[in-house]
Amino acid sequence: MNNYETVFILNPVLSDEQIKETVKKYEDFLVSKGAEMVAKEDWGLRKLAYPIQHKKSGFYHLFEFKAPGEVIEPLELEFRREERMMRYLTVKLDKHAIAWAEKRRKRNKEKA
């Protein structure tokens, strides 16, 4: 099982219900493929550095999970098929990135 982090941007015209539904869909997809969710973060509506699909903002979400490598290809295929998805990026975390992510989660808990 490898550690991964996926950040994805959803279309800004979606309602709160549609956003929750989409995030839940991909979380359930990962769990059904044998992934273990480590953390989820909702970064909210953010301004984009450059327009994507003529939009200047988007809803950012982050998933941190442990999964076998075979899960990533089907996940990204589902992302490509989703019309609500504007961009996504999945990275495999090394030991330094895992430590940094743990510190970030701890820091975010202290702020909340």
Backbone torsions as a table, in degrees:
resi	resn	phi	psi	omega
1	MET	NA	126.8	178.1
2	ASN	-102.4	157.6	175.2
3	ASN	-94.4	133.6	-179.8
4	TYR	-132.3	158.5	174.5
5	GLU	-135.6	127.9	178.3
6	THR	-121.9	127.3	173.4
7	VAL	-113.2	132.0	177.1
8	PHE	-136.5	153.0	-177.6
9	ILE	-116.4	125.5	178.3
10	LEU	-101.5	153.3	-179.4
11	ASN	-54.8	134.0	-176.8
12	PRO	-73.3	-11.0	-178.4
13	VAL	-87.5	0.8	-179.1
14	LEU	-75.4	149.1	174.9
15	SER	-78.5	165.9	177.8
16	ASP	-57.7	-39.7	-179.8
17	GLU	-64.0	-43.1	179.4
18	GLN	-65.1	-37.5	178.8
19	ILE	-65.4	-48.4	179.5
20	LYS	-60.3	-40.9	179.6
21	GLU	-62.7	-43.2	-179.0
22	THR	-67.8	-44.7	178.9
23	VAL	-61.9	-44.3	179.3
24	LYS	-62.0	-38.7	-179.9
25	LYS	-58.8	-45.1	-177.7
26	TYR	-77.8	-30.0	174.4
27	GLU	-65.7	-45.6	177.9
28	ASP	-62.6	-38.3	178.7
29	PHE	-59.8	-47.3	-179.7
30	LEU	-62.5	-46.1	-178.9
31	VAL	-62.9	-39.0	180.0
32	SER	-66.2	-24.6	178.8
33	LYS	-90.7	5.7	176.2
34	GLY	95.9	13.1	179.8
35	ALA	-83.2	152.4	175.4
36	GLU	-112.8	117.4	-179.1
37	MET	-73.6	126.3	177.6
38	VAL	-94.2	-45.5	-179.1
39	ALA	-156.7	152.6	172.8
40	LYS	-131.2	139.4	176.4
41	GLU	-134.9	136.5	174.5
42	ASP	-106.3	109.4	-177.7
43	TRP	-87.3	-8.2	175.9
44	GLY	80.4	-167.4	-179.2
45	LEU	-77.9	123.3	-179.5
46	ARG	-128.7	150.1	175.3
47	LYS	-75.4	138.0	179.7
48	LEU	-85.8	153.7	178.8
49	ALA	-69.4	-29.9	178.6
50	TYR	-149.6	154.3	-178.2
51	PRO	-64.2	138.4	174.2
52	ILE	-124.1	124.4	-177.9
53	GLN	52.4	40.3	179.4
54	HIS	63.1	20.1	177.5
55	LYS	-109.6	144.9	-178.9
56	LYS	-106.5	-0.2	177.9
57	SER	-147.0	169.6	179.8
58	GLY	-164.8	160.8	177.9
59	PHE	-90.9	117.8	-177.8
60	TYR	-93.4	139.2	174.9
61	HIS	-138.4	148.4	178.4
62	LEU	-127.6	132.9	171.6
63	PHE	-115.8	131.7	169.6
64	GLU	-116.6	127.3	-174.4
65	PHE	-150.5	161.7	173.6
66	LYS	-110.3	130.2	-177.4
67	ALA	-158.6	157.8	171.6
68	PRO	-68.6	153.8	-176.0
69	GLY	-60.6	-25.4	-177.9
70	GLU	-69.6	-12.3	-177.1
71	VAL	-78.0	-27.4	-171.2
72	ILE	-66.3	-44.4	-178.8
73	GLU	-59.3	-50.2	177.6
74	PRO	-63.5	-34.7	178.3
75	LEU	-62.5	-48.4	-178.7
76	GLU	-68.5	-29.3	174.5
77	LEU	-64.6	-42.0	176.5
78	GLU	-63.8	-39.3	177.1
79	PHE	-60.7	-43.1	-179.3
80	ARG	-65.1	-31.2	-179.4
81	ARG	-78.6	-21.4	-175.2
82	GLU	-78.5	120.8	-178.9
83	GLU	-76.5	-17.9	178.4
84	ARG	-78.7	-16.9	-175.9
85	MET	-84.5	127.2	178.3
86	MET	-96.2	-45.5	178.8
87	ARG	-150.8	157.7	175.1
88	TYR	-152.4	156.7	175.8
89	LEU	-150.5	126.5	176.8
90	THR	-115.7	130.0	178.3
91	VAL	-128.0	146.0	174.6
92	LYS	-86.7	130.5	-175.8
93	LEU	-92.0	133.3	172.4
94	ASP	-90.7	-177.5	-174.7
95	LYS	-63.1	-32.0	179.3
96	HIS	-71.7	-40.1	178.9
97	ALA	-68.2	-35.5	177.9
98	ILE	-64.5	-44.2	178.7
99	ALA	-62.7	-41.7	179.3
100	TRP	-64.7	-40.7	179.7
101	ALA	-64.1	-38.2	177.2
102	GLU	-64.1	-42.2	177.8
103	LYS	-63.3	-40.7	179.6
104	ARG	-63.0	-43.3	179.0
105	ARG	-63.2	-42.8	179.7
106	LYS	-63.1	-43.3	179.2
107	ARG	-63.2	-41.3	179.5
108	ASN	-66.2	-35.8	177.6
109	LYS	-65.9	-38.8	-179.9
110	GLU	-66.4	-35.0	178.6
111	LYS	-69.5	-34.2	-175.4
112	ALA	-78.0	NA	NA
